[in-house]
Each structure stands twice: as structure tokens, then as C-alpha cells.
């Protein structure tokens, strides 16, 4: 069996982009779900991550940010928080 050590926490969510913010909003029972309207499509319920709260450029750097897709950016920001 392999042992694992958890050394930190990081979260990127519609509820918040920091562990403390996420936890406070979660305990308050607030929902992150809202409606998203895309051109040519019906309005759908969804959860989005606020780019301003994300702080991707500070966590990753502008140069790397240009080369990464959205999912990689979200994962990298959460990983940077955990370290």
C-alpha cells in the first residue's frame, strides 16, 4: 500500500476561489448555481468561476496563462493555492 501525505488545500469553485471563502459560503448554504445564456442557445442552469476572483495571472504568470486551456488554468490555480 502506498502512503500519501496531504500538504495543503486549494479550491477553485463557483462558491469561491480560496479555501476560506469556499468554506464560509458553503456553511452559509449559499448556492453558486445561476443561469447562463449563450448566443443561439436556450438559457441553462450552470455554475461559473469568476475570472476576477480566480487570480490566475498572479498564480501562474501571464506567459504560461496564454498557453493553457481553461481546465488546466483552474487546476493550476488550485494546485498553487495548495502549495
Long-range contacts (C-beta under 8 A, 24 or more apart in sequence): 7-82, 7-83, 8-81, 8-82, 8-83, 9-81, 9-82, 10-77, 10-78, 10-79, 10-80, 10-81, 10-82, 10-83, 11-78, 11-81, 12-49, 12-54, 12-74, 12-75, 12-77, 12-78, 12-81, 13-47, 13-49, 14-47, 14-48, 14-49, 16-53, 17-49, 17-50, 17-53, 17-54, 17-55, 17-77, 18-81, 19-81, 49-74
